[in-house]
């Protein structure tokens, strides 16, 4: 494969992972409305805090992966730097992390 093919593969991987983190954000309002108590209680405050933190974390992860996909697609230097960060975040899927790390450190990836 040429370096351009590897770059396209990285863009697709980052776009798919970013989409994976984006999907729960669409369902978040419904999940929060169904699971947060409607009457005032001491438990309601902690439920709202947990929901807000969860949505923020998902949004941050989605933005990191999608912006990495955009940066790699446009072949920007900041896209390569973000790919280093996402390779660490991708350690939950070791083959993907190893592939990203390998492509970024290869001669064609530079």
Rosetta blueprint (number, residue, H / E / L):
1 X L
2 X L
3 X H
4 X H
5 X H
6 X H
7 X H
8 X H
9 X H
10 X H
11 X H
12 X H
13 X H
14 X H
15 X H
16 X H
17 X H
18 X H
19 X H
20 X H
21 X H
22 X H
23 X H
24 X H
25 X H
26 X H
27 X H
28 X H
29 X H
30 X H
31 X H
32 X H
33 X H
34 X H
35 X H
36 X L
37 X L
38 X L
39 X L
40 X L
41 X L
42 X H
43 X H
44 X H
45 X H
46 X H
47 X H
48 X H
49 X H
50 X H
51 X H
52 X H
53 X H
54 X H
55 X H
56 X H
57 X H
58 X H
59 X H
60 X H
61 X H
62 X H
63 X H
64 X H
65 X H
66 X H
67 X H
68 X H
69 X H
70 X H
71 X H
72 X H
73 X H
74 X L
75 X L
76 X L
77 X H
78 X H
79 X H
80 X H
81 X H
82 X H
83 X H
84 X H
85 X H
86 X H
87 X H
88 X H
89 X H
90 X H
91 X H
92 X H
93 X L
94 X H
95 X H
96 X H
97 X H
98 X H
99 X H
100 X H
101 X H
102 X H
103 X H
104 X H
105 X H
106 X L
107 X L
108 X L
109 X L
110 X L
